[in-house]
Amino acid sequence: MNFGIILASFKSDLRAFIRSKGTLFWTLAFPVMLILIFGAIFSGIGATEYELYVQDLDNSELSEQFIEILEGTGYFTIKDVPDDVDVMDYIKENDIKRLLQIPEEYGSTIIASQMPNSTAEINLSFYFDQSEQSSNPIIRGLISGIVVEMNKNLSGGRDIINIEGVETITGDFSFIDFFLPGMIGFTIMQTCIYGSLERNTKYKKDGILRKLLTTPITRTEWILSKMLFQLFLSFVSALLIIVIGILVYGLNVHINAFMVILIVATSFLFTGLGMIIGRFVRDEESAGMAGGAVTFPMMFLAGTFFPLEQMPDFLQSFAKILPLYYVNEGFRNAMIYLKSDDAIFHTVIVLIFATVFFLTGLFLTKWKED
């Protein structure tokens, strides 16, 4: 074994790495971005404060004390709900993930329970969005723990106060139903960004873009032809995910016009983003790293796999400027929740993103060498 040859080859690779400014930058930037993003997400675990809406129909001293106990735990940010509104309508109009309702006669029932041989009891209603698989069980467990301690203090352990769970989304859904829309959005993002990046950098490196100047095809025609192919791949990917989900997991999803519009808009959006990124990278190696630096953090910050509220407030705010967030929410409202108003809102936002990114990518894509 000739170690001199090994060392010379290593030095050659090192010089090539250092000379490639794009590869050098993204190789160093990618791990830094990951540690900052995931550090910010998970450093707050254990100190999460959950938003809990509370409707107090009793308005007694004892019900107010119960709300103070909830707030005093440090786990909840309490949001008051007017006592003259219908709970389900209020939840739907304000897109509330969880709400605790304290019924009338809560205070009088607690007082009655202190009488000898009393069997008085009262149910608190916990309304929850069953799509929040990770946070709502934790929140219900925290409330249950408080109720258990109160029952011990009031009766030595007899269940005076109980919690009744009420699902706010009708239908027989499982977690995979809610996971599916995020996977469709994420898959289209990956396919379009990397497809656009790989094509543009490879064609640029091989001089194909420059040679296209000598052909009758215009830049717009060429881009739209490639866009048509990306659109085809997006529909194939979405259909494949849905079919496998239905056959393997028994998914319950709805195919409608909103879903079709979102697939088209999402394809244009992320193809445009890929063209923008491709404008600033020169080789396939740095293109892959640049694509990963954009798609990988967005995948975790945009609510694809877990709810935003598990992240710090500043990251939740940041997530709502990411296009994938609106893509995911659009697919969920169109395919799962069947909330037309929310589906329209998120679809319009995605269309705006798609218009801006695709037109910008169209403008930045050059066939001439810089």
C-alpha positions in Angstrom: 0.0 0.0 0.0 1.5 3.3 -1.1 0.5 5.9 1.6 2.1 8.7 -0.6 -0.5 8.1 -3.3 -3.3 8.1 -0.7 -2.1 11.4 0.8 -1.7 13.0 -2.6 -5.2 11.9 -3.6 -6.5 13.3 -0.2 -4.8 16.7 -0.9 -6.3 16.8 -4.3 -9.8 16.3 -3.0 -9.2 18.9 -0.2 -8.0 21.5 -2.7 -11.0 20.9 -4.9 -13.3 21.2 -1.9 -11.7 24.5 -0.8 -11.8 25.9 -4.3 -15.6 25.2 -4.7 -17.1 28.1 -2.7 -20.6 26.7 -3.0 -19.6 23.2 -1.7 -17.5 24.7 1.1 -20.3 27.1 2.2 -23.1 24.5 2.3 -21.0 21.8 3.9 -20.3 24.1 6.8 -23.7 25.9 6.9 -25.9 22.8 6.8 -24.8 21.2 10.2 -24.8 24.7 11.8 -28.4 25.3 10.7 -29.5 21.9 11.9 -28.0 22.3 15.4 -29.5 25.8 15.7 -32.9 24.7 14.5 -33.3 21.5 16.4 -31.6 23.0 19.5 -34.2 25.7 19.5 -37.1 23.2 19.0 -36.1 20.6 21.6 -34.3 22.8 24.2 -37.8 23.9 25.3 -39.1 20.4 25.9 -40.3 20.0 29.5 -41.1 23.7 29.8 -43.8 23.8 27.2 -46.8 26.0 28.0 -50.0 24.8 26.3 -52.9 27.0 25.2 -56.1 25.9 26.8 -59.5 27.5 26.2 -61.9 27.4 29.1 -65.6 28.1 29.1 -66.9 28.7 32.7 -70.7 28.2 32.6 -70.9 28.2 36.4 -69.1 31.5 37.2 -68.9 30.6 40.9 -66.1 31.1 43.3 -65.2 27.4 43.2 -65.0 27.4 39.4 -62.8 30.4 39.4 -60.5 28.7 41.9 -60.3 25.7 39.6 -59.2 27.9 36.7 -56.6 29.6 39.0 -55.3 26.1 39.9 -54.9 25.3 36.2 -53.1 28.5 35.5 -50.9 28.2 38.6 -49.4 24.9 37.4 -47.4 26.8 34.8 -48.4 24.3 32.1 -51.3 26.3 30.7 -52.1 29.7 29.1 -55.8 30.1 29.8 -58.0 31.7 27.2 -61.5 32.7 28.3 -64.5 31.6 26.2 -67.7 33.6 26.5 -70.4 31.6 28.4 -73.1 32.6 25.9 -71.6 30.9 22.8 -72.1 27.4 21.4 -68.9 25.5 22.1 -68.8 23.6 18.8 -69.5 26.7 16.7 -66.9 28.6 18.7 -64.3 25.9 18.2 -64.9 25.7 14.5 -64.9 29.5 13.9 -61.6 30.0 15.9 -59.9 26.7 14.9 -59.4 25.7 18.5 -57.5 22.5 19.3 -58.7 22.0 22.9 -61.3 23.5 25.2 -62.4 22.7 28.7 -66.0 23.4 29.7 -67.0 23.9 33.3 -70.7 23.1 33.5 -73.4 24.9 35.5 -73.8 23.8 39.1 -70.1 22.9 39.3 -69.8 24.9 42.6 -73.1 23.7 44.1 -72.1 20.1 43.2 -68.8 20.4 45.0 -70.6 21.8 48.1 -73.2 19.1 48.0 -70.5 16.4 47.8 -69.3 17.4 51.3 -72.5 16.3 52.9 -72.5 12.9 54.7 -73.1 10.0 52.4 -73.5 12.3 49.4 -73.1 10.8 45.9 -73.0 14.1 44.1 -70.6 14.3 41.0 -70.0 16.6 38.0 -68.5 16.1 34.6 -66.1 18.5 33.0 -66.1 18.4 29.2 -62.8 18.3 27.4 -63.2 19.1 23.7 -60.2 18.1 21.7 -59.1 17.9 18.1 -58.1 14.2 17.7 -55.5 15.1 15.0 -53.3 16.5 17.8 -52.0 13.1 18.7 -48.9 14.2 20.6 -50.1 17.2 22.7 -53.7 16.6 23.6 -53.1 13.3 25.5 -50.5 15.1 27.5 -52.8 18.0 28.3 -55.7 15.7 29.2 -53.3 13.8 31.5 -52.2 17.1 33.2 -55.8 18.1 33.8 -56.7 14.6 35.0 -53.8 14.8 37.5 -55.2 18.0 38.9 -58.7 16.5 39.1 -57.4 13.4 40.9 -55.7 15.6 43.6 -58.9 17.7 44.0 -61.0 14.5 44.4 -58.5 13.3 47.1 -58.8 16.6 49.0 -62.6 16.7 48.7 -63.5 13.1 49.4 -60.4 11.1 50.0 -60.5 9.7 46.5 -64.1 9.3 45.4 -64.7 10.7 41.9 -66.6 13.8 42.4 -65.2 15.6 39.5 -64.8 13.6 36.2 -63.6 14.5 32.7 -65.6 13.6 29.6 -63.7 13.7 26.3 -65.5 15.1 23.3 -64.0 14.8 19.8 -64.4 18.0 17.8 -63.8 16.4 14.4 -66.6 14.1 13.3 -65.7 10.9 11.5 -63.6 7.8 12.3 -60.1 9.1 11.8 -56.7 7.7 12.9 -53.3 9.4 13.2 -52.3 8.3 9.7 -55.3 10.2 8.2 -53.8 13.4 9.6 -50.2 12.4 8.8 -51.0 11.8 5.1 -51.6 15.4 4.0 -48.2 16.5 5.4 -46.5 13.6 3.6 -48.1 14.7 0.3 -46.9 18.3 0.7 -43.4 17.2 1.9 -43.0 14.7 -1.0 -44.0 17.3 -3.7 -41.6 19.8 -2.1 -38.7 17.3 -2.3 -39.6 16.1 -5.8 -39.9 19.6 -7.3 -37.0 21.3 -5.5 -34.4 18.6 -6.1 -35.7 17.8 -9.6 -35.4 21.5 -10.6 -32.0 21.8 -8.9 -30.5 18.7 -10.4 -31.7 19.5 -13.9 -30.5 23.1 -13.8 -27.1 22.5 -12.3 -26.4 19.5 -14.6 -27.5 21.3 -17.7 -25.5 24.4 -16.7 -22.4 22.3 -16.0 -22.7 20.4 -19.3 -23.3 23.6 -21.2 -26.8 22.4 -22.4 -28.5 25.6 -21.3 -26.1 27.7 -23.4 -26.6 25.4 -26.4 -30.4 25.9 -26.1 -29.8 29.5 -27.3 -29.2 28.1 -30.8 -32.5 26.2 -30.9 -36.0 27.5 -31.7 -37.3 26.8 -28.2 -37.7 29.9 -25.9 -36.6 30.0 -22.3 -40.3 30.2 -21.2 -41.3 27.2 -23.3 -38.4 25.1 -22.0 -39.2 25.9 -18.4 -42.9 25.2 -18.8 -42.2 21.9 -20.5 -40.0 20.9 -17.5 -42.7 22.2 -15.2 -45.3 20.0 -16.9 -43.1 17.0 -16.1 -42.7 18.1 -12.5 -46.5 18.4 -12.3 -46.9 14.9 -13.6 -44.5 13.6 -11.0 -46.4 15.5 -8.2 -49.7 13.9 -9.2 -48.1 10.4 -9.4 -46.5 10.9 -5.9 -49.8 12.2 -4.4 -51.9 9.4 -5.9 -49.4 6.7 -4.8 -49.4 7.9 -1.2 -53.2 8.1 -1.1 -53.7 4.6 -2.7 -51.2 2.9 -0.4 -52.7 4.7 2.5 -56.2 3.5 1.6 -55.1 -0.1 0.9 -52.7 -0.6 3.8 -54.1 1.7 6.5 -57.7 2.1 5.5 -57.4 5.9 5.1 -60.5 8.0 5.1 -59.7 11.0 2.8 -61.7 13.2 0.4 -60.6 13.9 -3.1 -61.8 17.3 -4.2 -61.1 20.4 -6.3 -59.1 22.0 -3.5 -56.7 19.1 -3.4 -56.1 19.2 -7.2 -55.5 23.0 -7.1 -53.1 22.6 -4.2 -51.1 19.9 -6.0 -50.7 22.2 -9.0 -49.9 25.3 -7.0 -47.5 23.4 -4.7 -45.6 22.0 -7.8 -45.2 25.5 -9.3 -44.2 26.9 -5.9 -41.4 24.5 -5.1 -40.2 24.2 -8.7 -39.8 28.0 -8.7 -38.0 27.8 -5.3 -35.7 25.2 -6.9 -34.9 27.5 -9.8 -34.1 30.3 -7.4 -31.7 28.1 -5.4 -30.2 26.8 -8.6 -29.4 30.3 -9.8 -26.9 30.6 -6.9 -25.2 27.2 -7.1 -22.8 26.0 -9.8 -22.3 22.3 -9.3 -24.4 19.3 -8.4 -22.7 18.7 -5.0 -23.4 22.1 -3.6 -26.9 22.1 -5.2 -27.8 19.0 -3.1 -26.6 20.6 0.1 -28.3 23.9 -0.7 -31.6 22.0 -1.3 -31.2 20.1 1.9 -30.5 23.3 3.8 -33.9 24.6 2.6 -36.1 21.5 2.6 -34.9 19.7 5.7 -35.5 22.5 8.3 -38.8 23.3 6.6 -39.9 19.7 6.9 -39.7 19.9 10.7 -40.7 23.6 11.2 -43.8 23.6 9.1 -46.0 21.2 11.1 -45.5 18.1 8.9 -44.8 15.6 11.7 -45.8 17.4 15.0 -47.8 20.4 16.1 -46.3 23.9 16.1 -47.1 24.5 19.8 -44.3 22.1 20.8 -41.9 24.6 19.5 -40.9 28.0 21.1 -43.1 31.0 20.3 -40.5 32.6 18.0 -40.3 29.3 15.9 -44.1 29.1 15.8 -44.2 32.6 14.3 -41.4 31.7 11.9 -43.2 28.6 10.8 -46.1 30.7 9.6 -44.0 32.4 7.0 -42.9 29.1 5.5 -44.8 28.0 2.4 -44.9 24.3 3.4 -47.0 25.3 6.5 -49.8 26.6 4.3 -49.5 23.6 1.9 -49.9 21.2 4.8 -52.8 23.1 6.4 -54.4 23.4 3.0 -54.3 19.7 2.3 -55.5 18.9 5.8 -58.5 21.2 5.6 -59.4 20.0 2.1 -58.9 16.3 2.6 -59.5 15.6 6.3 -61.4 18.4 8.1 -63.5 19.4 5.1 -63.4 23.0 6.2 -64.1 24.9 3.0 -63.3 28.4 4.4 -59.9 27.3 5.8 -59.2 25.3 2.7 -59.8 28.4 0.5 -57.7 30.6 2.8 -54.7 28.3 2.7 -55.1 27.6 -1.0 -55.0 31.3 -1.8 -51.8 31.7 0.3 -50.2 28.8 -1.6 -51.2 30.3 -4.9 -49.6 33.7 -3.9 -46.4 31.9 -2.9 -46.5 29.9 -6.2 -46.9 33.0 -8.3 -44.1 34.9 -6.6 -41.6 32.0 -6.5 -42.2 30.7 -10.0 -42.1 34.1 -11.7 -38.9 34.9 -9.7 -37.4 31.6 -10.7 -38.4 32.2 -14.3 -36.7 35.6 -14.3 -33.5 34.3 -12.6 -33.0 31.3 -14.9 -30.3 32.3 -17.4 -29.0 30.3 -20.4 -25.9 32.4 -20.7 -22.9 31.8 -18.5 -22.2 34.6 -15.9 
